[in-house]
Amino acid sequence: MTDSSALDPEDRKIVTLARSARARNGVPEGAAVRDETGRTYVAGSVELPSLKLSALRTAVAMAVASGAKSLEAAAVVTEAESVTEEDRAAVRDLGGAGTPVLLAGVDGNVRTTVTAG
């Protein structure tokens, strides 16, 4: 487990935003990404009959739709034990293989950091 208090303040911010999105929307996952200009995009998981997206893929899609050219970091708050390959691929598509993805539990404590690559 990573000590969340030792995180960079900007990384702590996206974890907090991801956690808030999860709680506010009552969804299984919350995510946030930070683009190259420091803007953040926050999303929850989407479950419609015709569309299912993880929170992280939704946040990446929001960043792309808003004109982001790259990502500096991503965070997901979930009960899952790992970041899926599909989520890492979405982050990698916009941010590159070295983009950090913070995986936090529902309590907001970061369990691990992986790269999109």
C-alpha positions, 0 to 999 in steps of 0.5 A, a space after each residue: 500500500 502507498 502512503 496517500 499522505 505522501 502523494 504529490 498534492 495534485 495526485 492526491 487531488 485526483 484520488 479525492 475527486 475520483 472517490 467523490 464521484 464514486 460516492 456522489 453517483 453511487 457507482 462501483 468506480 470513480 476515476 479522475 485524470 489530469 491532462 497536460 494543462 492541469 485540467 481534471 476530468 472526473 467520472 463514474 462508471 456507466 451502466 446502461 443497457 447499450 453502453 458499459 464503461 468503466 469510470 477510468 475509460 469514461 474519464 479518458 473519453 471526457 478528456 479527449 472530448 474536451 480537447 486534451 492532448 495528453 495525460 499526466 496522471 490517472 486515478 481510479 477508486 474501486 473495490 477491484 484489486 487491479 487496473 484492467 488492461 482495457 483501462 490501462 490501454 485507454 490511459 496509454 492511448 492518450 497519455 503514453 505508456 509511462 503515465 501513472 495510474 493510481 489505484 485506490 480502495 473505496 477508503 481513498 487509500 492508494 493501494 498501488 501505482 502502475 503505469 499505463 504501459 
